[in-house]
Amino acid sequence: MKLIRFISVLFFLFFSPLFVLVLPVAKAKAETLELRRGSDPPFVCKQIKDPNLSKKRNGFSATSLLSPAKEYEDATGEQNILVVFVTGADQDTSKGTSELEEKAKEALFDGEESANKYLQEISQGKMSLKGDILSGWVILPKNSDEYGYGQGSSSIDHEGILRDAISAIDPDVYFPNYSRIIIFLRGEKWGYSMGSVGKWGEIESDDGLLSLGICWISENSIDNKYTLWHEILHTFGTIHSGAIYLKKGDSCDRLCSFQEITKADDSTWPPLDCSTDEYGDGLCLLGHGHGHPSAFVKYKLGWLNEDQVLVVTESAIAKLIPRASSLDGIKMIIIKAKDADGTTKTYFLELFKRLDNFDSSNKNGSKVLIRFFNEEENLNDSGTILLFKKNETEEDKYYDILNLKEEPFCDKENGIEIQFTSESGEEMVEENSYAELEITLSCPEEKAPVVSVSPDYTQTMAGENVISEISISNEMATGCGTRTINVEATLPNVDWSATFSPSSTLELGPGGAGTVTAAVWIPESAPVGSYNATFKVTDQGSGLSGETTMTIEVLRPVTPFPTPTTTPTPEKMTLFVSINGVDATKNDNIVVTRGSRVAIKVRAEIFDGTFVEDLKLDKILCEIKNPRGKVKLSEEQENTYEGVFRYKIKKKAPLGWYEIKGSVSKKGYQTASFQGKFKAR
């Protein structure tokens, strides 16, 4: 067996008791954090990308920013996980795993601070964990050092550990029962824990190709709840929550454009302006925090209800309840914006406040937080970015979380101003707990709509229609409101015409985009040559417009090719299919015992009226599906008189009817198909 395709994996050093980056508090101000580089951070993260992926799958789908992303739909419901204890062939296993099994049961399923209880709380009851713990050590075929044990964080052979572990337990485990596997590794020198970003696929097993979320965790971290929660969340597709160090200045002058953003250098302190720290969000479990993940993470995983998210498109007064509250109310505010290069970015507002739940492990006072997210790609291996500002009264090494309770936020390029107005409720009390914000959206600049046409060049004959798609986008800021756009065409002469569907007018909200289909008619009288059709789009409100041109080349009529000669119909073959020696074409009640092997034989012959002749076949395809519809065998054989396909039914395989189907092909003959079935008991 082999692991034939991977997506992404995150690695976490755990050579300190917790994987959390500790942030010392500055002397002069209780909420000022001193972040230091160099040897202080207790973990380092590395991501492995699948080279076969044409597009990075880091972070969240850009096309579904304002709705939960489809690739994370399995983050709801009951999640069944498998827990295994893995060791290299050289490790001492005399102690057994009974103590670790009890710890895993407590930490994952049954304890008051178990991953199950944590996930139920942060998902608002939309997800829970259950699972099976495989008793005893799974002994890998190689010594631990051959998998990277004790050799530093960059040498761990996570793929080999997974491949060999699955191979070892394959006879005893039916993998389709599980969505995730947690692998606890024997020994103290593995260097870090890991979690796959989403599910890895495709993983080969006797049960077919698997798609599973995977965690690799040291046995020493089995009762470290923060490590377990963090790694498990990664298997639902989430990546780290980072921080950005803004420029020094007032609230309207310190933002960074995407072009200015760089990745912070671990050897440099204080960090450069506009640099990002991948783990820098200390108020999110996916950064270096201890409590809940951000409201953004919950939203993308489908854990917030629609009425708990407010998308602001015009000036408003809004109330935010704490992100960890179990009550009804707005838990996240979304404001869409554009960066200097036209890239879409989105601001997310949430209220962090300590309540009597898992979010109380964050010891900071209440804050109104602002994060942003780049739809097109993640920023230096982080998903959302929490904003940090330089402390104006301390040395340059001190940074504060940008807390809207203490000062307003301003993005003058997008006409966005956010002002904290009031707060209600006490810490650790949910009832009547909220922060009120005044959000002002203005229109800083009117811009012409942007237009393009596809195709922008085409060839056709006179007397034909040319169909093209006109794409239009409204590049104005959110505060500019919805615009009405008119589309018109300038054509070579009055004999030409253009029609638009569904209409020549469309409404576009701020940052919105739409398409209009144009059908340009070329008159039969048009001479051979090259012509331009120009499409103009105009904003009714501002009168600003944009244009795009399509070149149409009118060709001479083409003389049709002669009608091809009809090909004779190939001869037919007669197939013979047997299952364990029984004719499967005449017997539909063949029974096979679980744990035994099945042999399927396929051959073909023809009869020319005098003689019967066995045929040497070019290709035979055979497929077996189990009663659940899973493909258990898919094999082809070539250049043979008789195909023989063998498959062993596992003792734990599903009972019921197994479907057999396939095809036989030979040059000069009609392709023939076959099907049959047998019953496993």
SEMARGU-852811 format. One line per field, with one value per residue (C-alpha): x, y, z. Coordinates in Angstrom, 2 decimals, padded with zeros to 5 digits. Layout:
<pts>
u [X,...]
v [Y,...]
w [Z,...]
</pts>
This chain:
<pts>
u [000.00,001.09,-000.12,-000.55,-001.75,-001.47,-002.96,-001.41,-000.05,000.84,003.65,003.86,006.83,005.83,009.10,007.48,004.61,002.11,002.28,001.09,003.31,003.51,003.19,004.70,002.70,004.37,005.05,003.35,000.07,-001.88,-003.00,000.29,001.98,005.68,006.38,009.94,011.65,014.54,014.42,011.22,008.47,007.91,006.85,007.53,005.08,005.77,003.22,003.58,001.68,000.56,002.56,-000.33,-002.75,-003.23,-004.43,-003.45,-006.10,-004.85,-007.47,-011.02,-012.72,-012.80,-016.01,-017.95,-016.68,-020.17,-021.47,-020.02,-017.57,-018.70,-015.35,-016.01,-019.51,-018.35,-017.68,-021.22,-022.80,-021.24,-017.59,-016.35,-012.59,-010.11,-007.35,-004.19,-000.92,002.08,005.70,008.86,010.11,012.93,010.84,010.05,006.36,006.34,004.30,001.37,-001.18,-003.86,-002.89,-002.69,-006.08,-007.67,-006.01,-007.14,-010.70,-010.71,-009.02,-011.01,-014.45,-015.52,-013.71,-015.18,-012.48,-012.45,-012.21,-015.80,-017.09,-014.96,-016.18,-019.80,-019.46,-017.65,-019.95,-023.12,-024.00,-023.63,-020.76,-019.59,-016.92,-017.20,-014.77,-012.90,-009.57,-007.46,-005.91,-002.21,000.82,000.81,004.43,005.81,008.19,011.15,013.01,011.90,014.96,014.11,010.91,012.83,012.64,015.08,016.31,014.61,011.34,012.17,012.99,009.75,008.47,004.78,003.79,005.73,004.25,000.73,001.31,002.87,000.33,-002.60,-000.95,-000.47,-004.07,-005.76,-006.85,-008.59,-010.14,-012.92,-011.72,-014.88,-016.44,-014.15,-013.65,-010.39,-007.47,-005.46,-002.03,-000.26,003.49,005.62,008.63,009.63,011.77,009.43,009.81,006.28,002.64,000.88,-002.57,-003.57,-005.23,-008.57,-008.71,-005.84,-006.67,-006.27,-004.99,-004.95,-006.29,-008.01,-011.27,-010.51,-009.27,-009.67,-010.09,-009.25,-008.20,-005.00,-003.34,000.15,000.65,003.35,002.20,003.49,000.79,-002.09,-003.49,-002.55,-006.04,-004.90,-002.68,-005.51,-008.11,-005.72,-004.69,-008.23,-009.45,-006.82,-008.40,-011.53,-009.56,-008.57,-005.13,-003.45,-004.77,-002.02,-001.23,000.01,002.14,000.77,002.61,003.05,000.59,-002.99,-005.90,-006.27,-002.62,-001.24,-002.94,-000.80,-001.60,-001.15,001.91,003.56,002.94,005.91,006.45,008.02,011.62,012.08,015.55,014.33,012.79,011.00,009.30,009.16,006.09,003.48,005.03,002.87,003.28,001.71,000.68,000.32,-003.39,-003.37,-007.17,-007.81,-006.96,-005.58,-003.05,-001.37,-004.56,-006.20,-009.93,-012.40,-011.40,-012.42,-015.98,-014.63,-013.50,-016.85,-018.66,-016.71,-017.24,-020.99,-021.27,-022.86,-026.46,-027.37,-028.95,-025.68,-023.74,-024.32,-023.00,-022.87,-023.49,-024.51,-023.93,-025.44,-025.51,-024.84,-024.65,-022.19,-022.66,-019.61,-018.36,-018.58,-022.12,-024.79,-027.52,-029.07,-027.56,-024.93,-021.56,-019.71,-019.90,-018.57,-017.50,-016.26,-013.44,-010.81,-007.06,-005.00,-004.46,-008.18,-007.82,-010.84,-010.28,-012.85,-012.95,-014.45,-015.51,-016.15,-016.49,-014.13,-015.36,-014.60,-017.64,-018.13,-017.04,-013.92,-013.27,-012.54,-009.06,-008.08,-007.19,-007.48,-010.28,-013.06,-012.07,-013.76,-011.43,-010.93,-009.40,-009.06,-008.91,-007.56,-009.99,-007.53,-004.87,-003.77,-001.23,002.08,000.46,-002.24,-005.99,-007.42,-005.04,-005.54,-004.43,-001.67,-000.55,002.59,002.19,002.65,003.91,006.28,009.42,009.13,009.22,005.72,002.56,-001.12,-003.98,-006.05,-009.03,-011.97,-013.07,-010.00,-009.85,-011.75,-010.78,-010.41,-009.86,-010.05,-009.39,-012.63,-014.60,-014.91,-015.01,-015.88,-016.49,-017.15,-020.03,-020.96,-020.76,-023.15,-022.78,-020.20,-017.44,-018.47,-022.15,-023.94,-027.21,-027.43,-023.79,-022.95,-020.84,-022.46,-020.62,-021.30,-020.23,-020.00,-019.60,-018.93,-018.04,-014.43,-014.20,-016.46,-014.85,-015.78,-017.06,-014.46,-015.41,-013.95,-015.26,-014.64,-013.69,-012.00,-011.22,-013.30,-013.71,-017.06,-018.98,-021.27,-024.89,-023.98,-024.35,-021.24,-021.95,-019.72,-019.81,-019.31,-017.99,-018.59,-017.45,-018.26,-014.96,-016.47,-016.26,-019.06,-020.33,-020.95,-023.96,-025.49,-024.94,-027.09,-024.96,-026.06,-024.45,-024.37,-022.48,-020.77,-020.73,-019.07,-022.25,-026.04,-026.53,-024.92,-026.94,-026.44,-028.81,-028.11,-029.47,-030.92,-030.88,-028.71,-029.02,-027.79,-027.54,-024.17,-023.46,-020.11,-017.34,-019.95,-019.59,-021.97,-022.15,-024.25,-024.38,-024.06,-025.16,-023.69,-025.33,-023.04,-025.10,-024.80,-023.58,-020.48,-017.29,-014.43,-012.25,-011.56,-014.05,-014.28,-017.29,-016.89,-018.94,-019.40,-020.68,-021.89,-022.78,-026.10,-025.39,-021.91,-021.85,-018.44,-017.90,-015.51,-015.03,-013.78,-013.39,-013.88,-012.29,-014.44,-012.82,-015.30,-014.05,-014.84,-017.36,-015.74,-016.47,-017.87,-015.94,-017.39,-019.54,-017.31,-017.78,-019.79,-017.64,-018.83,-020.37,-017.83,-018.56,-020.06,-018.33,-019.91,-018.72,-018.36,-018.07,-017.68,-017.39,-015.42,-016.14,-019.91,-021.41,-022.34,-024.40,-026.93,-026.66,-027.64,-027.44,-023.71,-022.66,-019.16,-018.07,-016.38,-012.66,-012.40,-011.21,-013.22,-011.90,-013.67,-012.81,-013.75,-013.23,-014.78,-015.39,-016.97,-018.78,-018.39,-021.06,-018.64,-016.04,-015.96,-012.83,-011.46,-010.33,-007.15,-008.56,-006.97,-008.32,-010.58,-011.85,-013.41,-014.86,-016.30,-018.51,-019.49,-023.09,-022.38,-021.51,-017.77,-015.42,-013.31,-011.55,-010.92,-008.47,-007.66,-005.77,-004.44,-003.55,-005.00,-007.37,-008.79,-008.88,-008.65,-009.47,-008.97,-010.28,-010.22,-013.31,-012.22,-013.72,-015.18,-016.48,-020.14,-022.69,-024.86,-024.62,-021.38,-021.85,-019.49,-019.33,-016.85,-016.13,-014.14,-012.60,-010.78,-009.97,-012.44,-015.15,-017.90,-016.99,-018.97,-019.97,-020.79,-022.23,-022.93,-023.14,-022.34,-023.53,-021.13,-022.21]
v [000.00,003.57,007.06,008.42,011.98,014.59,018.02,020.12,019.45,021.74,020.85,022.07,021.88,020.88,020.98,023.28,022.01,023.86,024.78,028.28,031.29,033.09,036.86,038.72,041.72,045.11,046.93,050.20,048.93,045.78,045.16,045.90,042.76,042.31,039.94,038.68,036.80,034.37,031.42,032.37,030.89,027.28,026.04,026.44,025.67,024.27,023.53,020.85,021.46,018.75,019.39,017.98,020.67,023.38,025.84,026.21,025.06,027.06,028.94,029.32,029.38,032.89,032.22,031.45,034.18,035.31,031.81,028.71,027.02,023.72,022.03,022.30,020.82,017.82,020.12,019.44,016.34,013.48,012.89,009.32,009.14,006.31,006.56,004.46,004.23,003.86,002.96,002.24,-001.35,-000.51,001.11,-000.63,-001.62,-003.74,-001.17,-001.44,001.25,000.83,004.06,005.99,004.62,006.00,009.37,009.47,008.59,011.38,013.95,013.24,011.96,011.84,014.50,017.84,019.52,016.93,017.75,016.52,019.02,021.80,021.19,020.96,024.36,026.25,024.79,025.72,022.04,021.48,018.98,016.30,013.59,009.89,007.16,003.96,003.48,000.67,-001.14,-002.02,-000.66,-000.59,-001.52,000.01,-002.06,000.32,001.75,005.14,007.02,005.90,007.91,010.96,010.37,012.62,014.29,017.69,019.05,018.95,015.23,013.61,011.15,011.79,010.14,006.97,006.79,007.10,004.64,001.96,002.44,001.99,-001.09,-002.60,-002.14,-002.68,-006.28,-005.21,-001.84,-000.87,002.66,004.03,004.09,006.98,010.57,011.13,009.26,010.47,008.83,009.04,008.50,006.56,008.42,011.91,013.12,013.49,017.27,018.39,017.49,017.81,018.10,017.76,020.81,019.27,015.65,013.92,011.91,009.62,007.00,003.38,000.57,-002.79,-000.83,001.30,004.87,006.83,010.52,011.19,013.99,012.99,014.11,013.00,013.77,012.79,010.55,013.30,015.67,013.25,015.29,018.71,019.89,022.93,020.83,018.34,021.04,022.95,019.90,018.57,021.94,021.81,018.60,020.60,022.75,025.64,027.25,029.59,032.91,035.48,039.09,042.11,044.90,048.14,051.36,053.97,056.84,057.85,055.54,056.64,056.40,053.13,050.49,048.37,047.49,043.88,044.88,046.20,043.08,040.79,037.77,038.63,037.49,035.42,036.94,040.55,042.46,044.77,043.49,045.55,047.64,045.65,042.28,039.33,036.67,033.38,032.46,036.05,035.98,035.46,035.53,032.56,028.90,028.72,031.41,031.15,031.59,029.12,029.72,029.73,030.12,033.39,034.00,033.90,030.28,029.33,031.04,029.28,025.91,026.48,026.94,030.40,030.82,033.34,035.69,035.74,037.36,040.93,042.05,045.86,047.59,051.03,053.15,051.55,051.24,047.60,045.54,042.67,039.97,037.97,035.43,032.66,033.51,030.81,033.43,034.79,037.92,039.22,037.55,038.78,041.85,041.70,044.76,044.29,046.47,046.76,046.97,049.50,047.00,046.17,042.92,042.17,042.19,041.79,043.09,040.99,042.43,040.39,040.99,038.99,038.80,036.25,034.10,031.06,028.62,027.55,031.12,032.11,030.59,033.81,036.10,039.42,041.89,042.45,043.75,044.60,042.93,043.61,041.09,041.12,038.43,038.42,036.46,035.64,033.94,033.49,035.92,034.25,030.95,032.63,032.84,035.91,038.57,040.30,043.94,045.09,048.71,050.14,051.38,055.14,055.58,052.62,051.54,050.27,046.66,046.96,046.32,046.49,044.57,047.13,047.32,049.33,050.00,052.22,054.01,054.15,052.34,054.12,052.88,056.14,054.48,052.52,055.18,053.00,054.39,052.32,053.93,052.11,053.81,051.70,048.34,046.48,043.51,042.13,039.62,035.96,036.97,036.34,038.14,041.66,041.50,043.42,046.17,048.88,050.18,053.05,052.08,054.87,054.01,056.91,057.10,058.34,058.29,057.47,055.11,054.01,050.44,047.95,045.91,043.07,040.82,037.15,036.15,039.36,037.85,035.48,034.24,033.67,033.86,036.61,035.94,034.51,035.61,036.04,035.29,036.87,037.44,040.94,041.00,044.15,045.01,047.88,048.96,051.57,051.35,049.86,053.31,054.26,051.95,049.96,051.29,050.92,050.06,050.45,048.43,049.52,048.52,050.52,048.42,048.78,050.07,050.23,046.80,045.18,044.72,043.64,042.25,041.79,039.22,039.01,042.83,045.76,047.12,045.54,046.48,045.99,046.43,047.70,045.37,043.38,041.83,040.60,039.42,040.26,038.04,039.93,038.50,040.48,039.86,040.04,040.84,038.54,041.53,042.02,041.67,039.42,041.37,042.36,044.47,045.90,045.80,048.14,047.66,050.62,050.37,053.51,054.15,056.01,057.89,059.28,059.13,057.40,054.73,052.04,050.35,047.07,045.89,042.57,041.92,039.91,038.43,037.60,034.63,033.30,030.45,027.03,024.25,021.30,018.04,015.02,012.64,009.91,006.27,004.25,001.91,-001.72,-002.86,-004.87,-008.49,-009.49,-011.63,-014.16,-013.83,-016.51,-015.36,-017.59,-016.98,-019.67,-021.98,-021.32,-019.78,-016.25,-015.56,-018.26,-018.42,-015.37,-017.09,-017.66,-017.58,-016.94,-017.13,-014.08,-014.65,-016.69,-015.67,-015.06,-015.90,-014.33,-015.69,-014.00,-015.21,-014.61,-016.62,-016.27,-018.75,-018.28,-020.86,-023.77,-023.36,-021.90,-019.81,-018.47,-014.87,-013.29,-010.12,-006.67,-005.65,-006.96,-004.62,-005.94,-004.09,-005.34,-003.21,-004.15,-003.86,-000.24,000.67,001.02,-000.15,-002.97,-004.10,-002.28,-004.07,-004.52,-007.25,-007.07,-009.44,-012.59,-015.39,-015.54,-012.86,-014.07,-011.56,-012.53,-010.75,-011.72,-010.94,-009.75,-011.45,-008.10,-007.23,-006.21,-008.98,-008.97,-008.85,-007.85,-006.52,-007.52,-005.68,-005.07,-004.99,-006.83,-005.19,-006.40,-004.55,-005.35,-006.52,-004.79,-004.03,-006.38,-005.83,-008.27,-008.23,-010.66,-010.90,-013.05,-013.02,-012.80,-014.61]
w [000.00,-000.56,000.15,-003.36,-002.82,-000.07,000.55,003.36,006.81,009.70,012.09,015.66,018.00,021.48,023.34,025.90,028.10,025.89,022.23,023.18,022.57,025.91,025.68,028.68,029.86,029.66,032.92,032.15,030.82,031.68,028.12,026.38,025.08,024.57,021.69,021.34,018.54,018.51,020.86,022.71,020.50,021.66,018.24,014.54,011.76,008.31,005.62,002.94,-000.29,-002.67,-005.89,-007.93,-006.81,-009.44,-006.80,-003.16,-000.74,002.20,004.11,002.89,-000.48,-001.91,-003.84,-000.66,001.64,002.60,003.23,004.91,002.53,000.99,001.61,005.37,005.42,007.44,010.42,011.63,013.06,014.99,014.04,014.48,015.06,015.48,018.09,017.69,019.62,017.33,018.05,016.13,016.08,018.54,021.30,024.59,024.59,027.74,029.66,027.28,026.46,029.14,030.95,027.67,026.63,029.80,029.25,025.61,026.60,029.17,026.91,023.76,024.73,028.38,030.41,031.44,029.35,026.57,022.89,022.59,025.18,023.65,020.10,021.22,022.91,020.15,017.45,019.37,019.60,015.86,016.19,018.62,018.80,019.37,018.47,019.07,020.81,019.35,022.29,022.29,020.46,016.67,015.93,012.74,010.57,011.00,013.98,015.30,014.03,010.49,010.87,012.12,015.88,017.75,014.56,014.67,013.40,009.68,009.56,010.68,008.08,008.74,005.44,006.26,009.76,008.36,005.52,007.74,010.54,008.15,006.65,010.12,011.29,007.91,008.64,011.87,010.96,008.58,007.78,006.10,009.60,010.53,009.38,011.26,012.81,015.81,015.98,019.34,018.89,021.40,022.81,023.99,021.09,018.13,018.17,017.35,016.86,013.52,012.01,008.39,006.85,006.01,004.94,003.21,000.13,-001.43,001.04,-000.14,002.02,001.62,002.05,-001.02,-001.30,001.94,002.68,006.32,008.64,010.44,013.70,014.73,018.45,020.95,023.79,026.12,024.80,025.22,028.13,026.70,025.82,023.83,021.55,020.96,020.24,017.95,015.90,015.57,014.28,011.54,010.22,009.35,006.90,009.16,009.15,011.60,012.81,012.54,013.42,011.53,012.98,011.60,010.88,013.56,013.19,013.74,013.01,009.38,008.34,009.70,007.55,005.22,001.62,000.58,-001.46,001.72,003.80,004.50,006.72,010.07,010.53,013.70,014.19,014.08,016.97,016.94,013.80,010.64,009.88,007.93,008.79,009.81,012.49,011.47,015.05,016.29,017.20,020.96,021.17,018.89,019.50,015.96,016.86,020.24,022.26,024.63,024.32,021.45,017.82,016.21,015.07,011.50,011.94,013.45,010.60,007.86,009.55,009.58,013.34,013.33,012.29,009.58,012.11,014.11,011.25,010.04,006.65,006.75,003.41,004.71,007.80,010.88,014.67,015.55,018.74,019.13,021.75,022.94,020.42,023.05,024.14,023.96,023.48,020.30,018.77,016.35,016.96,013.89,011.66,008.09,006.09,002.51,001.20,-001.56,-001.29,-003.27,-006.12,-006.34,-004.38,-002.21,001.52,004.24,007.81,010.60,013.96,017.10,020.83,023.04,026.60,029.28,030.04,032.21,029.50,027.59,026.43,030.04,029.67,027.89,030.79,028.95,029.54,027.02,023.60,020.33,017.83,014.16,011.76,008.01,005.37,001.81,-000.38,-003.16,-000.99,002.59,004.04,004.90,005.95,008.07,007.50,009.21,010.52,013.88,013.87,016.23,016.71,018.20,021.72,021.55,025.13,025.42,023.62,020.06,021.24,022.70,020.70,021.59,020.07,018.17,020.52,019.21,022.78,023.20,019.84,016.53,013.35,010.02,006.46,004.52,001.15,001.56,003.45,006.58,010.13,013.21,016.61,019.89,021.69,024.73,026.47,028.71,031.02,033.41,032.80,033.18,032.73,029.42,030.07,028.59,027.50,024.33,022.76,020.62,017.55,015.18,011.65,009.08,005.39,003.03,-000.67,-000.85,-004.65,-007.58,-010.06,-013.57,-013.92,-015.19,-018.27,-020.35,-023.14,-023.83,-026.40,-027.50,-030.93,-033.04,-036.61,-038.30,-041.58,-042.81,-041.87,-038.46,-034.82,-032.63,-028.97,-026.31,-022.57,-021.17,-017.59,-015.52,-012.01,-009.65,-008.08,-005.77,-001.99,000.10,001.11,-002.53,-002.63,-005.48,-009.01,-012.15,-015.19,-018.84,-021.65,-025.31,-028.46,-031.22,-034.44,-037.90,-039.62,-039.35,-040.98,-037.95,-034.75,-031.14,-028.54,-024.83,-022.41,-019.90,-020.19,-021.23,-017.67,-014.44,-010.77,-009.05,-005.36,-004.06,-005.19,-007.10,-010.54,-013.20,-016.80,-019.85,-022.93,-026.23,-029.58,-032.51,-035.92,-038.98,-042.10,-045.14,-047.13,-044.90,-047.00,-045.88,-043.42,-039.82,-037.79,-034.26,-031.95,-028.94,-025.78,-023.46,-019.86,-018.08,-014.44,-014.51,-011.27,-011.94,-015.75,-015.57,-018.20,-019.42,-022.79,-024.22,-027.82,-029.57,-032.98,-035.43,-038.52,-041.30,-043.39,-046.85,-047.02,-046.68,-049.22,-047.27,-047.14,-048.99,-046.97,-045.49,-046.41,-043.89,-041.78,-041.67,-038.37,-036.31,-035.45,-032.12,-029.49,-027.13,-023.52,-020.84,-017.22,-014.17,-010.41,-008.60,-011.56,-011.62,-014.78,-013.69,-016.83,-015.90,-012.10,-010.02,-006.62,-006.16,-002.48,-001.12,002.54,004.13,004.58,001.34,-002.12,-005.27,-008.74,-011.72,-015.17,-018.43,-022.02,-025.43,-028.65,-032.08,-034.35,-038.11,-038.99,-039.03,-036.26,-032.73,-032.12,-028.82,-029.18,-027.88,-026.34,-026.39,-023.00,-020.23,-017.50,-014.28,-011.30,-007.98,-005.71,-002.15,-000.85,000.17,-003.40,-002.68,-005.46,-003.96,-007.15,-010.40,-012.66,-016.34,-018.18,-021.73,-024.59,-023.08,-024.06,-020.56,-017.83,-014.24,-011.49,-007.84,-004.74,-001.06,001.01,004.46,007.49,008.56,005.11,004.73,004.18,001.09,-002.68,-004.42,-007.96,-010.77,-014.07,-016.82,-020.53,-023.19,-026.26,-029.36,-032.53,-035.30,-032.87,-030.97,-027.35,-025.11,-021.49,-018.72,-015.24,-012.43,-008.68,-005.69,-002.10,000.86,004.00]
</pts>
